[in-house]
Amino acid sequence: MSWTVYILRCADDSLYTGITTDLERRVSEHNGHSPKAGARFTRSRQPVTLAYSETALNRSEASKREMAIKSLSREQKLALVNHAVALI
């Protein structure tokens, strides 16, 4: 099972970071397209769009990376997102 760390851009331009094993399903949940609710933070900030993702070896590594990203400033998170877009 592979894990993904992701950053969502919310309708109010805020950023949300999380982890999942199924990125497409999880983004759909955050947008309210599933009986299973997304995070409380994103419920009032829909729609959300995927801004960034990266894979992790396991849940432990994904959680560590999630916490590292959450500790970044908004500007640093945006730089991470913009750098990933520039690579595509």
C-alpha positions as a Markdown table, in Angstrom:
| # | Residue | x | y | z |
|---|---|---|---|---|
| 1 | Met | 0.0 | 0.0 | 0.0 |
| 2 | Ser | 1.5 | 3.4 | -1.0 |
| 3 | Trp | 0.8 | 6.6 | 0.9 |
| 4 | Thr | 0.5 | 10.1 | -0.4 |
| 5 | Val | 1.1 | 13.4 | 1.3 |
| 6 | Tyr | -1.0 | 16.2 | -0.3 |
| 7 | Ile | -1.7 | 19.9 | -0.1 |
| 8 | Leu | -5.2 | 21.2 | -1.1 |
| 9 | Arg | -6.0 | 24.7 | -2.0 |
| 10 | Cys | -9.4 | 25.7 | -0.6 |
| 11 | Ala | -11.9 | 28.1 | -2.1 |
| 12 | Asp | -10.8 | 30.8 | 0.3 |
| 13 | Asp | -7.2 | 30.3 | -0.8 |
| 14 | Ser | -6.2 | 28.6 | 2.4 |
| 15 | Leu | -4.0 | 25.4 | 2.3 |
| 16 | Tyr | -4.7 | 22.0 | 3.9 |
| 17 | Thr | -2.2 | 19.2 | 4.2 |
| 18 | Gly | -3.1 | 15.6 | 4.8 |
| 19 | Ile | -2.1 | 11.9 | 4.0 |
| 20 | Thr | -4.1 | 9.2 | 2.3 |
| 21 | Thr | -3.7 | 5.9 | 0.4 |
| 22 | Asp | -6.3 | 6.9 | -2.3 |
| 23 | Leu | -5.8 | 10.5 | -3.4 |
| 24 | Glu | -8.7 | 10.7 | -5.8 |
| 25 | Arg | -11.1 | 9.4 | -3.2 |
| 26 | Arg | -9.8 | 11.6 | -0.5 |
| 27 | Val | -10.1 | 14.8 | -2.6 |
| 28 | Ser | -13.6 | 13.8 | -3.5 |
| 29 | Glu | -14.4 | 13.4 | 0.3 |
| 30 | His | -13.0 | 16.8 | 1.0 |
| 31 | Asn | -15.3 | 18.2 | -1.6 |
| 32 | Gly | -18.4 | 16.5 | 0.0 |
| 33 | His | -18.9 | 14.0 | -2.8 |
| 34 | Ser | -19.0 | 11.1 | -0.5 |
| 35 | Pro | -21.0 | 10.0 | 2.6 |
| 36 | Lys | -17.7 | 10.0 | 4.5 |
| 37 | Ala | -16.9 | 13.6 | 5.4 |
| 38 | Gly | -13.6 | 15.3 | 4.6 |
| 39 | Ala | -11.8 | 17.2 | 7.3 |
| 40 | Arg | -13.7 | 19.7 | 9.4 |
| 41 | Phe | -11.3 | 22.4 | 8.1 |
| 42 | Thr | -12.3 | 21.8 | 4.5 |
| 43 | Arg | -16.0 | 21.4 | 4.9 |
| 44 | Ser | -16.7 | 25.2 | 5.0 |
| 45 | Arg | -14.0 | 25.9 | 2.4 |
| 46 | Gln | -15.2 | 23.9 | -0.6 |
| 47 | Pro | -14.5 | 23.4 | -3.3 |
| 48 | Val | -10.9 | 22.3 | -2.8 |
| 49 | Thr | -8.4 | 21.5 | -5.5 |
| 50 | Leu | -5.2 | 19.4 | -5.4 |
| 51 | Ala | -2.2 | 21.7 | -5.3 |
| 52 | Tyr | 0.6 | 19.3 | -4.5 |
| 53 | Ser | 1.3 | 15.6 | -3.8 |
| 54 | Glu | 4.2 | 13.3 | -3.1 |
| 55 | Thr | 4.4 | 9.6 | -2.4 |
| 56 | Ala | 5.9 | 8.1 | 0.8 |
| 57 | Leu | 7.2 | 4.7 | 1.6 |
| 58 | Asn | 4.8 | 4.0 | 4.4 |
| 59 | Arg | 2.3 | 5.6 | 6.8 |
| 60 | Ser | 5.1 | 6.5 | 9.3 |
| 61 | Glu | 7.1 | 8.4 | 6.6 |
| 62 | Ala | 3.9 | 10.0 | 5.3 |
| 63 | Ser | 2.9 | 11.2 | 8.7 |
| 64 | Lys | 6.4 | 12.6 | 9.4 |
| 65 | Arg | 6.4 | 14.5 | 6.0 |
| 66 | Glu | 2.9 | 15.8 | 6.7 |
| 67 | Met | 4.0 | 17.3 | 10.0 |
| 68 | Ala | 7.1 | 18.7 | 8.4 |
| 69 | Ile | 4.9 | 20.4 | 5.7 |
| 70 | Lys | 2.4 | 21.6 | 8.3 |
| 71 | Ser | 5.3 | 23.3 | 10.2 |
| 72 | Leu | 6.2 | 25.4 | 7.1 |
| 73 | Ser | 5.1 | 28.9 | 6.7 |
| 74 | Arg | 2.4 | 29.7 | 4.1 |
| 75 | Glu | 5.1 | 31.2 | 1.8 |
| 76 | Gln | 7.2 | 28.0 | 2.1 |
| 77 | Lys | 4.2 | 25.8 | 1.3 |
| 78 | Leu | 3.5 | 28.0 | -1.7 |
| 79 | Ala | 7.1 | 27.7 | -2.8 |
| 80 | Leu | 6.8 | 23.9 | -2.5 |
| 81 | Val | 3.6 | 23.9 | -4.6 |
| 82 | Asn | 5.1 | 26.3 | -7.2 |
| 83 | His | 8.3 | 24.4 | -7.5 |
| 84 | Ala | 6.4 | 21.1 | -8.1 |
| 85 | Val | 4.3 | 22.8 | -10.8 |
| 86 | Ala | 7.5 | 24.2 | -12.4 |
| 87 | Leu | 8.9 | 20.7 | -12.7 |
| 88 | Ile | 5.9 | 19.4 | -14.7 |
